[in-house]
Amino acid sequence: MQIRCALVGMPGSGKSTVGRQLAARLRVPFIDLDHQIEQVLKTSIRSFFEAEGEARFRDLEAQVLADMTARPGGMVLSTGGGAVLRPENREVLRQFGNVLYLRASPEEIFKRVKHDRTRPLLQVDNPLQRLRELYAQRDALYRETATYVIETGRPTVHTLVNMIMMQLEMAPAPSAKPDKGEEADAACATGAQACGSDSLSK
């Protein structure tokens, strides 16, 4: 059986960077949900956000997420930071496969993304405060959705992928999936190797 994983987390938590390497290790396709959405839009997410607003974007995001997770076979799917906001998206992700929450503090994320102008929700006067607000709003939703919580504060990308691979190897069969409440906190992984501030910016 091919493994199916989805990565969730704050903007700049490393979902795309880690996802690509994880997919290579698992020998399955890597799909970036935001890139798929931009292919549908024929423009950037930032441009669509500015022209149509967040609600319209979330409608399209939910549709593309449902389409991608309905595809057969193994894959690693990197989601946008706000994909967990809608209950139906959280349920789709839980049904899809193993959900990995790449968890980082707002301060750590700010160091990685402070020069990134492509993230529409962070184009504000005080992006660090905005990150803190988003974290307060979303952390519980990420945890609710996640099978595993992976702390990304200090490990290198290579170390993070190794940590995830170990979690997946120890994962129970789908029919024996642990009850919610046991999942995320019991599987919270941490590491101690330092990494560059830009290594997880995607």
C-alpha angles and dihedrals in degrees: 000000000000117000120246117199134174124198120213131177147106122315107279096020092123102259096142096040095048092038094058093051093043091051090050091052092048092042093230131121120277117222123189107203094205091054090050090051091050090052089056093045095044086217139065122287089236091056092047091048091053094046103038107019134237098286092060090047092051090052091055092042091056091050095049091045091054090048094049096046091049091063114105125239136039122316145149111234122197112201131200118261093254099045091104094058094090118066092220090057092051090052092047090052094048090051092046099065142270111001116206119198109205099205124199133155120255089247093055092047092048090058089056101043106029092108096041112109097180098079108091098198092055098052092103136111093261109030093172091058089046090053090051090052092048091048092051089050099043111029093085091047092052090050092047090054099040130099089191134018114215117193108220101182101111115358122103118248089254090053092048091052090050090050091051093047090054091051092049092048089054093044116121121241114274092256090055098045110151120251119268110267091043095059113068104032095040091054098042106140127200135185139192109210117111122234138188117273093243099046094093100034095120 
